[in-house]
Amino acid sequence: MATISTLAYLVAAVLFILALRGLSHPTTSRQGNQFGMIGMAIAIVATLFRPGMAPGGIILILAGIAIGGSIGAVVAKRIQMTSLPQLVAAFHSLVGMAAVFVAAAAFYSPESFGIGTHGHIHGASLVEMSLGLAIGAITFSGSVIAFAKLDGRMSGAPIIFPQQHKLNAALGVLLLVLIIAFVMNGNPVLFWLIALLSFALGFLLIIPIGGADMPVVVSMLNSYSGWAAAGIGFTIGNLLLIVTGALVGASGAILSYIMCKGMNRSIINVLLGGFGTDTSAAGAGGATADHGPVKAGSPEDAAFIMKNAAKIIIVPGYGMAVAQAQQVLREMGDLLKKEGATVEYAIHPVAGRMPGHMNVLLAEANVPYEDVKELEEINPEFAEADVAFVIGANDVTNPAAKTDKSSAIYGMPILDVEKAKTVFFIKRGMASGYAGVDNELFFRPNTMMLFGDAKKVTQEVVQALQK
Ligand code: NAP
């Protein structure tokens, strides 16, 4: 039985790896998801049939699956795509808390986990347990703050006070000392002191980070939750938990790196906070400075210009996601193709609010994958384009990233939309984007603003194209 269960764990681990591989590209992401689901089903069944599993334990696990699964299904159905980052943060907090509970269970009932007897737990198990406990508690409180900031339940602005980094460093050292002392004598008071200090540290580490950096933080907390699970996997001697935890830990860390690269920010810079400190509170969307008049057009004007265009590049951003304009956008693209134009979609790595946000929405609207181009591939093409149709995107087109060293987005690679003959910006008003930075492109002579909700404006363009 033990061999079958180990084999089943191996199959599940391979399926998890295939899932990650599948999720790395839109064409294979659905299949990746299916691999993940099958892998998890195998892992659960194999755990239920593990040797030594008491019937009471099986009932508890099934009850947990029923309750947690039902809540998860309802939340997944209700959640808006734009709220996914905060949902992920909320779920991570649960992973962190679970690690704390498992550590406590292992500490108070070591016999059940085969790691020694009460008061005589193996030294190695105390190390793994305390690491799982500390990382789990930091993940919990850090994720709760990330959730509150992303969901607008607390201000996205960084909370900064004097000597903050020194205090955090001192608490980090104290935590290390407590862990060493705990491993040496297994004292329950030390166990709970580690938990308390880690909860406080998670809170203190995340409050100085600005809302604009929060998605990176969520991804990092995702990574921490993976390492916490791996630590607990060692404690309870569960191979699959170790492998899965390590996969989550590594992929979360890689994702944080990719996001930082996309925004040209160093991870250390993100962790030390400060981005979005002044006027650029995340999502605040302040008004732009006065650069002179803008040229506003109508959907009919846009339809007329695009009917006569040979090459059109569509640049989707966060506003398209908010307006859920992807379906009608694809209809517009199809109509323009029928008119003989080449239509492509340009994806910036951090467009929207999470990595792959735009890819998912365009795939949902059945935009052909071959029409979707990444930044490096599409940028040289803007100079040959007649029209750049920027729909709900802002920061990812802002040339301040190239020219203004004082700008919060300086150094971020951007889509060179201004090189197209005509640039349409579809947005509701003159508000700035997530980073709170003015975009002088709105005032350029080759720009035409199409003011209104992205879906409504695009619907009107479609109607005008059909006339
Ligand atoms: P953005 O700079 O946030 O701009 C979105 C624009 O959409 C806003 O200026 C807004 O202007 C407009 N908008 C909002 N609702 C709309 C609606 N219903 N209809 C039409 N327009 C609407 O978006 P982005 O260009 O996609 O850039 C993404 C930003 O998020 C970057 O700063 C990036 O660094 C940050 N970020 C992304 C990630 C990620 O992983 N993708 C992670 C962290 C941070 P109006 O209010 O005037 O309409």
Boltz pocket constraint, residues with backbone or C-beta under 6 A from the ligand:
constraints:
  - pocket:
      binder: B
      contacts: [[A, 212], [A, 213], [A, 214], [A, 215], [A, 216], [A, 259], [A, 263], [A, 285], [A, 316], [A, 317], [A, 318], [A, 319], [A, 320], [A, 322], [A, 323], [A, 349], [A, 350], [A, 351], [A, 352], [A, 353], [A, 354], [A, 355], [A, 356], [A, 357], [A, 391], [A, 392], [A, 393], [A, 394], [A, 395], [A, 396], [A, 397], [A, 426], [A, 427], [A, 428], [A, 429], [A, 430], [A, 431], [A, 432], [A, 433], [A, 434], [A, 435], [A, 452], [A, 453], [A, 454], [A, 455]]
      max_distance: 6.0
